[in-house]
């Protein structure tokens, strides 16, 4: 349990460090503010869009207010697209920062795993060697009692190596568990990032569709005006002549 808490504490600290990169984003640039802006722009556009055809039905085809009404809804749709894109872009940047943080931690832990594994292997060799040396002195102690002290020293050294072996094993296992946790987090983070990217693409694609729709709706109004009142001026104003370069 303690090792698990330590592992997740390290991950939480890393995430906090990644979040600090965006600490300066506050006010209008915070995720909450951007989300609120997107919601407000959506309500504004939905209200105008739902009433557009009713408004146009009350106007004559060549009434200048027809074009104005369509352009008003079109601008609201563009504002909604910008707000949604800003929100999902902000979320995407934060998500990418977390994914890169996890990726860096995973690389670090995988590098450590090799070091701990080597330490464990070295400790195991040392334990086996000193234990064998101590055991080899046993048969000779009866003939040479003075060998008892060196044997005890070797056994003490072997015990020290066993402690080192246990510590190295615990570190190697802890590193492996943390690396496993990080792999799962990386997988989840990448899946989340893919979802965010899809939302971002969907917002842009939907914005393009609505932009094309309102352009077509304005063209339709122009055709209706031309059919019902051919002599009247077109709804769309004549574009200004290009300015001459100074």
Secondary structure, DSSP 8 states (H G I E B T S, - for coil): -HHHHHHHHHHHHHHHHHHHTTTT--GGGSHHHHHHHHHHHHHHHHHHHHHHHHHHHTS-TT-HHHHHHHHHHHHHHHHHHHHHHHHHHHHHHHHHHHHHHHHHHHHHHHHHHHHHHHHHHHHHHHHHHHHHHHHHHHTTTTT-TTHHHHHHHHHHHHHHHHHHHHHHHHHHHHHHHHHHHHHHHHHHHHHHHHHHHHHHHHHHHHHHHHHHHHHHHHHHHHHHHHHH-TTS--SS----------
